[in-house]
């Protein structure tokens, strides 16, 4: 529903950002932040999380998250940051690695908002919990969370 309603204005805004300095493509790791007056979010970020061959790395994801966290942390009206599992649809970035980077960056800064990982596959919740249980993050193990956590409408939140 959001894509149907805001997809075209978002795409047009992104193209204006890229073409404003004569480019045709965005660079790997580049982050765009913008707002839409009718949108339900305070700020929307679009990021290029892969290279032209659809590969990514922990550094690319880490740099993107640091920039997004900095922008959100500087605003007093952001209480929640919702992200997809960047770069995990193609290439070599696994969901496990993304979760590890997200947890590390979330812990590394003092931010006043919750970070929520949204994923279209409800079974990915178990994989995320397993990845988190491998690190000392204080995030619950799968056996400690409600049965419906991570399912549609009930995403996983990072402190």
C-alpha positions in Angstrom: 0.0 0.0 0.0 2.8 2.4 0.8 4.6 1.7 -2.4 1.4 2.2 -4.4 0.8 5.5 -2.7 4.3 7.0 -2.4 6.4 4.9 -4.8 6.3 7.3 -7.7 7.0 10.5 -5.6 9.9 8.7 -3.8 11.4 7.5 -7.1 11.1 11.0 -8.6 12.8 12.5 -5.5 15.6 10.0 -5.6 16.2 10.7 -9.3 16.3 14.5 -8.6 18.9 13.9 -5.9 21.1 11.8 -8.1 20.7 14.0 -11.2 21.2 17.3 -9.4 24.9 16.9 -9.9 24.8 15.4 -13.3 25.0 11.7 -12.3 22.9 8.9 -13.7 23.5 6.4 -10.8 23.9 6.6 -7.1 27.1 5.4 -5.5 27.5 2.2 -3.3 26.9 3.2 0.3 25.2 6.4 -0.6 22.2 7.4 1.7 19.4 9.7 0.7 17.1 11.2 3.4 13.9 13.0 2.5 10.4 13.7 3.7 7.0 13.7 2.1 4.3 16.0 3.5 1.6 13.3 3.4 3.7 10.3 4.4 3.2 8.6 7.7 7.0 8.7 8.5 9.1 11.6 9.8 12.0 10.9 7.4 12.6 8.2 4.8 16.0 6.9 3.9 17.0 5.2 0.7 20.4 3.6 0.6 22.5 1.8 -2.0 23.6 -1.2 0.0 25.2 -3.2 -2.9 27.8 -2.6 -5.6 27.0 -3.0 -9.3 27.4 -6.8 -9.0 25.0 -7.0 -6.0 27.7 -7.6 -3.5 27.9 -5.9 -0.2 30.0 -6.0 3.0 29.7 -5.4 6.7 31.5 -2.1 6.2 29.1 -0.8 3.6 26.1 -1.8 5.8 27.8 -0.4 8.9 28.5 3.0 7.2 24.9 3.2 6.0 23.5 2.5 9.5 25.9 4.9 11.1 24.7 7.7 8.8 21.0 6.9 9.3 21.5 6.6 13.1 23.2 9.9 13.2 20.4 11.7 11.3 17.7 10.0 13.5 19.7 10.7 16.7 19.9 14.4 15.8 16.1 14.7 15.5 13.9 14.9 18.5 10.8 13.6 16.7 12.1 10.1 15.9 11.1 7.3 18.3 11.4 4.3 16.0 13.6 3.4 13.0 12.3 0.6 10.8 14.8 -1.0 8.4 14.7 -3.9 6.0 17.6 -6.4 5.9 19.8 -4.3 3.6 21.6 -6.1 0.8 20.3 -9.6 1.8 18.1 -10.1 -1.2 21.0 -10.6 -3.7 24.7 -11.0 -3.4 26.7 -12.3 -0.5 25.3 -10.5 2.5 23.5 -13.0 4.7 20.6 -12.2 7.0 22.8 -13.4 9.9 25.6 -11.0 9.0 23.2 -8.1 8.6 21.7 -8.8 12.0 25.1 -8.8 13.6 26.0 -5.5 12.0 22.7 -3.9 12.9 23.0 -5.1 16.5 26.6 -3.8 16.7 25.8 -0.4 15.3 22.6 -0.1 17.4 24.7 -0.7 20.6 27.6 1.5 19.5 25.6 4.7 19.6 23.5 6.2 22.3 20.2 6.7 20.5 16.7 7.5 21.9 14.8 5.3 19.4 13.9 1.7 18.9 15.3 -0.1 15.8 12.9 -2.4 14.2 13.9 -5.0 11.6 11.1 -5.6 9.1 11.2 -8.7 7.0 8.6 -10.1 4.6 9.3 -13.7 5.6 8.0 -14.6 9.0 10.3 -17.5 9.3 13.3 -15.1 9.2 12.5 -14.2 12.8 14.0 -17.4 14.0 17.1 -16.8 11.9 17.5 -13.3 13.4 17.1 -14.6 16.9 19.7 -17.3 16.3 22.1 -14.7 14.9 21.6 -12.5 17.9 22.0 -15.4 20.4 25.5 -15.8 19.0 26.5 -12.3 20.2 26.4 -10.8 23.6 23.7 -8.2 22.9 21.1 -8.6 25.6 18.5 -9.4 23.0 16.3 -12.4 23.8 16.9 -15.9 22.5 14.0 -17.4 20.5 12.7 -19.3 23.5 12.3 -16.1 25.4 10.1 -14.2 22.9 6.3 -14.5 22.3 5.2 -17.1 19.8 3.9 -14.4 17.4 6.9 -12.1 17.6 8.4 -11.4 14.2 5.3 -12.4 12.4 3.5 -10.0 10.2 2.4 -7.0 12.2 4.7 -7.9 15.1 8.3 -7.2 14.0 11.4 -7.7 16.0 12.7 -4.6 17.9 16.3 -3.8 18.9 16.7 -1.7 22.1 
